[in-house]
Amino acid sequence: MKADSIHLFDFLGNGKTIFEIPVFQRNYEWDREQCKQLFKDLTVAAQTNTDHFIGAIVYVTETGNKMSHIYRIIDGQQRITSLTLLLKALSVADEHDQAEIEEEYLTNKYLDDNNHLKLKPVEHDYEAFYSVMNRLDFDKPSKVIDNYRLFQKLIKSSDIDSSKLYEAMNHFNMVYIELSSDPNEENPQVIFESLNSTGVSLSPSDLVRNFLLMRLDSQQQTKLYKNYWVKIERMFATKTFAEFIRHYLVVKTHTSVKKNGVYSSYKDYFISNGLSSEQALADLFKFASYYDQILNHKSADDRFNKILEHINVMDSKVVFPYLMLLMDLVDTAKINQEEAIQLAHILEGYLFRLKACQMPTNGLNKIVVGLCDLSKEGGNLRLRLLRLLKANFPDNRKLLESLMEVDLYHQRNHLAKLSLVILEEHRTRETINFDDAQVEHIMPQRLNAEWRLQVANADKVKEQYGGTLGNLTLTKYNQEMSNKPYSEKKEFYKDSNVSLTREVSETYNQWGKEAIIDRTKELTDELIQIFPMPNIKEVNEEEITGEYTIDQTVDVTGKAAVQITINENEYPVKTWKQMLKIFLNDLWNRDSLNYDRIKENNQISRMLFRPHNAPATLENGTVIETNFSASVILAIIAKISEICDITDQVSYTVK
């Protein structure tokens, strides 16, 4: 490795040198503000006649044709591209300097490679860059074109002569770090990671891509990049891509992965499994295809797609790892499609019931992690699914009570529309376009005089039941009917192409509180048929072991406490009393204000802070009572977690 400071022109002016940006590097992404800052730095250098440091360039050296040198840029590619665009804009602005700039810093006159150009950008940017360098028209959207034109405008509007700006560019000083391509010497990947250790500049997907491709020679990089990575990249937006890799790791490692730990977790997985880059990319591509099918509900099976659509509407991406696993098990003939549909349908019903009953879903992450571990329950997927869902599976009574009371219309995730679409599709076996469907309030949201005359205590009824399931239906003519009286709506509903809506007209001559309650019960019964309560009895109670979220109802009688996890910090414990102490100490150390809030709860304060039988002292000096059963200790921790709004951060392990 060689490293030193160097002026820009000395670096760019090396003869027969190609600055190659590897295929796996990001596209050119500098924005206008970054370009404006670069130009501002140049004007300061021109005015003060002093050097200005512009950062570091890290590259691996290779020998090319005709004794040329190839510098494969592994860090600093955005900067060197912007500097090249600025130089090109200066060459166009000043004919006197044009030949020197072109021949010394932009082209290799005696080298045919890369169309004589010194800089070789990634394929995505090459056409635009070539057009700039050869002053050709280019009408596609491109950051390369946009920033080149911006530099032209800045030069034209500057008070400083373009020739002086050109001279000032040699005041740009940089550090170069030259690495050898010899595998026995320094590892470019390690150096790259140290330069990007903060994770600020690159996304997790960028880091994974570089990790897989940087270790290869140029030919292999290009092959794998085109065969796999480009195809994967086209499926996702940047944010979704990082989310996919995190979910992929859940499938592969059966552990929860922090958002800021995606890259390190992937690297550990890659190394521990002895994968090659091609094996890793092929598997990523396969699972990316599953993920794309899940996101866009476009698998080969229409019934499975309908489940995927409903799960997407409920915004339940947390279960995507399990859905990917099911698809892979089908593809590898471990289970058949019908089994996958049955398992996914149980999960869909569980999610729907949770949403309808307004129950927290923050424990789902740990449940999904457990579902992806096929070593449990002897590989019995149904038994594993039921065991993990059992504790919080809302029963039929709870579902009915909730739908009788909940203002479904104003719930998140279009829950009212989803419920009605599911009911309609179940009746007709026809697909409803979810986006086109509109929810109609039978008793309208804005009551007029006729409604107030027809329905006793109309305002109170609307307030209490107006948004419940029984008062809602589907129509494509929401605005047309609006707040018409029920007698007119009833006639209109007769000709509806929606079964749910026609049934209202056929069943109810009048509309009010009793009709809404009756219809809510009928529709809830139908939803219970669609999403039946699974036979929980087939799950053996005695085999309760492993990790549970603090809001799960589990009978821990006779079970030993093993660990409590708080905000992903794992604390081994030997007793339930120790678990209580560790939980309270952690709460105090992390947020003393939150800790003080628990003293405001009379029940908790009376139980904890008036020790009699088994006092214990916390780290802050507070003496607490610990003489409680395991179930009571879990109830105390659960209640405190709820008070402090940290329920989703707390779990425990038993054996």
N, C-alpha and C positions, 0 to 999 in steps of 0.2 A: 504493500500500500504506500502510495505517495500522497502527500498533502502539502499545500502551500497556498499563499495568496498570489493573485495574478490579475493584471488588468484585462478588461473585457476583450480589447482588440488583440492582445497577445494570445488569448485563449481561442478566439474565433479564427484568428489568422493563420493557424496551423495549416500547412499545405496538405492536400490530399486527405482531408479529414471529413468524415461523415458523422454528424451528431444524430444518432438513431434513437428515437423514442420507442421502446419495445411495445409490441402489440398489446400487452396486458395493462399498460399504463392508462390512466384516465384520459378521456378526450380533453381537448383544450377548453378550459372553463373560466378563465379570468373574466371578471366583470368590468364594467366601465370605471368604477371607482378605483379598482386596482391599477388599471391602465393610466388613469388620471394621476394617481400617486406616483407612478413610475416616471411620467412626463414631468411632474412637479420636481421630482428628485433630479432629473436631468437639467431643468432650468436653474436650479440652485447650484448645481455643479458648474454650469456655464457662467453664472454670475459671480461665483466666489473663486472659481479656478482651483477647487479643492476636490480631493478624492471622496467618493461616496460608496460605502459598502452595500452591495446588493444581495448578499447571501452566499449560499454554497451550491456547488454543482457536484454531484457524485456520479461516477460512471465506471463501467467496466470496459477495459480495452481489449480489442480484438484486431487481428490483421485481416484486411480485406484484399480486393484485387489490386494489381499494379502497385503493390507496396503501400496501399492506403491504410489509414487508421480508422477503425470504427469505435466511436465512443458510445456505448449503450447507456443512456441516461437512466439512472434509477432514482434520482432525486434532483429536482430543479427543472423538470421539463416544462412546467408552466411558465417559469421565468425566462428560460432561454427562447421559448417560442415568442413571447411578448417582445423580447429584445430584438429578435430577428424581424418581426413585423415593424417595429419602430425604425430599424435600420433601413428596411425597404421603403418605408414612407419618406425617410430623409433622402434616400437616393433619388426618388421620383421628384422631390421638391427642389433639388439642386443639381442641375445638369453638370456643373463643374466637378462635383464629388461623385457623381453617379457611377462612373466606370470603376473608380477605386473601391467604393463600397461593394459593388456587385462582385468584382473579381477577387477581392481580398476576404470578404466576410460572409458573402451570401452564396457563392457558387464555387465549384471545383472545375476550373476550365478544362483541365486535362484528365478528368475522371468521368467516364460515362455513367457510372453507377448513380442511381437516384436522380436521373435526369439532370446531372451536373449540380444539383442543389446540395448545400452543406447540411441542412437540417432535414431529417426525415421524420415527419410526424406520424402519429397513429393513423391507421387506415381511414377512420371516420373523418379525420381532418385533412387528409392528403389532397383531395380534389380541390378544396377551397384554398389550401395553402399554395398548391401549384398555380392556381389561377392568379393569386396575389403576386407571386414571384414572377409570373410571365405577363402580368397586366391584362388578363383575360376577363371577360364577363362571367359572373357567377350569380345565379338568381335563387339559390336555395338558402334557407336560414343557416347561419354559421357564425359562431363567436369569432372565428378567424377573420372573416370578412368585416364583421361589425367593429372589431377592435382596430383593424388596419385602417378603416375609414375614420375612426375616432382619432387615431394618431395623425392622420392627414389633416383633419380639422384643427387639432391642437397646434400643429406646426404652422399652419397657415395663419392662425389667429395670434400666434406668439409674437411678442416684441423682440425676441431674439432671432437673429438671422439663422436660417437652417444650416448654413456652413459651420457656424459657431456651435450650434447644438450637436452637430456631427462630431466636432472635435472634442466636445465635452463628454461624449460617450466613453472616451478612453479614460476619463476620471472614474468610471464605474470600476470598482475593485471587488473581487470575489475570492472565495476560497474554493479550490478544486480538491476533490478527494478521488484519486485514481486507484481503482482496484484491479487486481489481476484476474483473468479468467481461469487461471490455474486452480483446479479444485483442491489442491493441497495447500493453497495459501488462504487468505482471509475469505470469509463467507459473506458475499454481498447481502444476503438475506438478513443476517445478524446485524450488519451495519445499518441496513435500511430500517430495521425495527427500532434501533436505538435512536435514529433520526426522527422516527414517527411514534415514539413511545407514549406521547400524550394522547394519541388517537384523535387529535383535533383536525388534522388536515385530511385524513383519509377515513372513509366509512369502513365498517367491519367487512363489507363485501369487497371493497378495494384491497384490504389487507389480506383477506383469504385468497383472492385472485393472485396477488403478487407472491404470496407464499407458495402457491402451487406452481406458478409459471417461472418465477425468477430463478429457480434452481436448474432450469433446463437450458439447452443451447437454443440459438435463435430459430432454427428449423423446427424443433419440437415445440417451442413456444407458439409459433405461428400455427402449426397443425392443431394443437390442442385448443388454442384460443378460438380458432374458427370452427372446429368440430363440436366444441362443447360450450365454452364460456359465452361466446356471442349469442348463441341460441338461448342460453339461460337468461342472459341479460335482457334480451328482447321481451321476455315474459313479464318482467317486473319493472315498476318504478323503483327508485333508489331506496325509499323507506321500506317498501314491501320486500325488496331483496334481502335486506338485513334481517327482517322479521322471519323470512323463509329460512335463512341459515340457522337462526336461533331455534326455530321449531324443528328443523332437521336434526339438530343436535339433541333435542329432547328425545326424538325417536331412537337415535343411535346410542345415546349415553344413559338414558333413563334418569337424567338429573335435570333439575331446573337450571337454566342458564340466564345470568344477568345480562341486561342489554349492553352494559359496558364490558362484558366478559366474553362476548361472542368469539372474537379472534383467538384469544388465548385458549378457550375451550376447544375450538376447532383444531388448533395446532396440537393440543394434547391428544385429541381423538385420532388425528392423522398419524402421529408418531407412535402412539401406543398400539395401533392396529397394523403398523408396518405397511401402510399403503403407498403405492406409487402415485404420482400426479395424475396419470391417466385413469387409474382405478378410481381415485377420489373424484375426478371431474365427471366420469361416466355415471357414478352413483349420484352425485349432485344433480346432474342433468335429469336422471330418472325421477328423482324426488321433486325436482322443480316442475316437471311435467304433471306430477300428481297435484302439486300445490296450485298450479295454474288451473287445472280442472276443478279443484275445490273452490277457488276464488270465483271462477266464472261458471260454475256448475255445468260443465260440459264433458262429463265422462261419457263412456259408451252406453251407459244404462240410464234410462229416463227416470226410473223410480229412485235410483241413487241420486240423480241430479236434483230431484225435487227436495230430497232431504238436505242436500248441500245448499240449495237456494234458501231454505227456511233457516238453516244455521247461520248463513251469511246475513240474512235480514235481522236475526237476533244479535248480530255483532259478537259472535262467540268464537273469535279466531283462536282463542286459547285451546280449543279442542282440535285444531287443525293437525297437530302431530299425530293424534290417534287416527284421524281420518286418512292421513298419508300411510300410516302403518297398515290399516285395513286394505287399502288399495294395493300395497306391496304384497301383502299376504295373498290376495287374490291373484296377482300377476305371477307369483312364485308357486301357485297351486297349493298353498298351505290351507286355505279355506276357499269355499266357492262364493260366487257373487251373492247368492241368496243369504248366506250366513253374514256376509258383510253388510247387506241391507238391513237385516234383522238387528244387528248390533248397533248400526248407525241410527236406526229408528228408535231404539231404546234410549240412546243418548239424546236424540232430538226431543223425545218426549220429556226427558229429565230437564233439559234446558228450557223447554216451553213451560213446564210446571213451575220451575224456579222463577222465571220472568213473570208469569201470571200471578204468582203468590208473593211477588216483590221480595223474594228471599235473596240474600247476598250470594254472589257468585265468585267471591274472592278466593275461595278454597279450590276452585277448579284446576288451577295450575298444578297443584300437588297431586290432585286426582289423576290428571292426564299423564303426569310423570309416572305414576304407578301403573296406569293402563298400558304404557309402552313397554313395561318389563314383562316379557312373555315367560320368564322363568317361574312366575308365581302360579299358584293353583294348578300345577301340572300342565300348564299351557291351555287350560279351559278358559277361553276368552269370555264366554257369557258369565261364568261364575266370577271371574275377576272383575268384570264390569259391574255386576250387581253388588259385589262386596264393597267396592269403592263408592258406589252411588247410594248404597243403602241408607247410610246414616242421615242424609239430608233429602231423601226422595219425598217430595210433598205428596201426601196421600189424597184420595178422592175427596174426603171431607174438607180438607184444607183448600183444595182447588175450588170446590163449590163455594165455600165461605168467602174466598178471596174474590172470585168473579162476581159474586152477588154484591160486593161492596166497592171494588176497585174501579176508579175512573180509568177504564182501559184505553179510552180514546187519547188521553194525554200522557200515556206511558211512553217511554223511550222505545226506539227500534220498531216503530210502526206496529206495535203489538196488537192493536185492535184490527188493523187491516190484515195482518198475518193470520190472526185467529179466524177471521171470516173467510179468507182465501182458502185456508186449510179445510174448513167446513164445507165450502162450496165444491172444492176439488174432490173431497171424499164422497160427496153425494153424486156428482155428475161424472166423475172419472175423466174430466176434461181439464186441460191446463188453463189457468187464469193468468193473464199478463199482469203481474203484480204492479208494475208502474202505471198501467192504464186504469186499474181499479180505483174507485173512490169510495170512501166511507160516508154513508148517509145516516144522519141522526133521524130516527123516526119521529120522536118528539124533538123538535128543533132546538138548537142552542139558543136562539132568540125567540122567545114566546110572544105571540101576538094576542089580541083580544079573544079570538076564536078558541085558541088553545086554552086560555085561562078559563073560558066558559065551559069547555068540554071536560076538562080534567080538574078534579077537586085538588086544592092545594098545589096547583100546577108548578109554581115556582119552587116549592119545596121538593116536589117529585123530581123536577129537572135537576135541581142541585144535588140530590142524593143518588138518582139513578140515570141521569141523562147520558153519562159517559160509560155506563156499564154495558156489558156484552149484549144483553137483551134488547137494548134500545138502538142497536147499530145494525146496519146491513150494507150490502154492496150495491152500487149503482154507477152508471156512467153519466147520469144526469143530475148530479148533486146540486148544482146551482139552479136548475130548472124547478126542482121540487121545493128546495129550501124550507121555508116555514109555512107551506100550504097546510090547511087543516087535514086531519087524518082521513076524513071521508074522501077527499080528492086524492090523497096519496094512495089510499087503498085501491082505488080504481086504476091508478097509474101502475101500481105494483103488479096488477093482474097480468099485464103484458110484458113484464120484465123477463129478460133472458137469464136472469140469475135465480136459481132455485130458492135460495134463502129468502129473497125478496118476494117472490111469488107466494111463498108459504105464509108470509105475514098477512097478505091479503086474504088467503084462503082460511086462515085459522082465527084471526082476531077481527071482530066487528067493531070493537072500540079499542082505544089505546090510552093506557094510563099506568099507574103504579102496578096493578095486579098483572096486566099483560106483560110488562117489562120483566117482573120477577119470574113469571111463568116461563117466558121465553128464555131467560137466562138459565133457568134450571134445565130446560130442554137442550139448549145448545151445549151446556156444560156436560150433560150426560153423553152427548155425541162426541165431545172432545175426549172424554174419558174412554170411549170406545176406540177412538183413533189412537190415543196415547194411553193404553191401559197400564195400570199399576202392575209392574212385573211381580212374579212370585218370589218375594223376598225370602220365603221360608226355605228355599233350596240352598240358601247361604248358611253354612254352619257357624253358629254363634261362637263356638269355642275357639275358632281359628283367628280371632281378632288379634292381630299383631301388626307392627309396622308404624308408619307415620300417619297422623291425622291432623287436620286443621283444627284450631281451637273451637270453631263454631260447629264442628261435627258432634252429633250425639252418639257417644260410644260407651258401652258398659265396660268399664275398666276394672271391675271387681276381680280381685285376684291377679291382676296384671302388674308387672314391675315397670316403673318409670325408667327409661333409658336415656332420653335426651329431650331438651326443649330447644326449639329454633326460633329466634327472634330477629326479624329483619335480616334473615339469611346468616345470622351468627349462630353457630351450633354450640350448645353447652351440654356436655355429658352430665348425667345425674344418676344417683344411686337410690334416692328416695323421692317420694312425692313432696315431702316437706322441703327438701333441698330445691326441688323445681320451683316451688313458690318463692323461696328466698332469692334464687337467681333471677327469676322474672322481675321481682320488685327492685332488686339492685340494678338490673339492666335499665329498667324504666327510669329510675332516679339518675343514673349516670348519663343517659341519653337526653332526657328532657325532664328536668326537675319541676317545671311548671305543670306538665302533664301528670307527674306524680302527685302534685298537690291537689289535682282535681279529684283524685279518688277519695280524698278525705271529705269531700263535699257530699259524697253518697252515704247517706245515713246507715244503710244496711251493711255496706262494705266496711265503713268506719267502725261500726259496732262489733263486727266479727273480728276484724284484723287488729285494731289498735287498742283493744282492751284485753291484753293477754292474761290468762289465768292458769292454764294447765301446762302448756308447752311453749314458753316464750323463747323467741329467737331474736337476735340483734342484727339489723341490716347494716350495710356499710356506712349509711348516713347517721347511724346511732339510734334509729327508731327501733323500738321493741314491738314485735308483732306476735300474734297467736298462730301456732302451726298445728294445733291438735285437731286436724280435720281428716275426713276420709279422702281417698283419691278422687272420688267423683265431686266432692265439695270443693277441693282445691282446684280442679279443672273448671268448675262453675265460677269460682272467684276470679281465676285468670281470664276466663271468657268475658265476664262482666266488666272487669277492668279494661280489657282490650277494647270492648265496645265503647266504654266511656272515653277512652283515649284515642279512639278511631284508629286502632292498629290491628284490628281483627285479621286482616289479610296478611299480616306480617308474622303471625304466631302459629306454630304447630308443635306437636310433641310426638315422641316415639315410645311405643310400649312393646313389651314382649311377655 
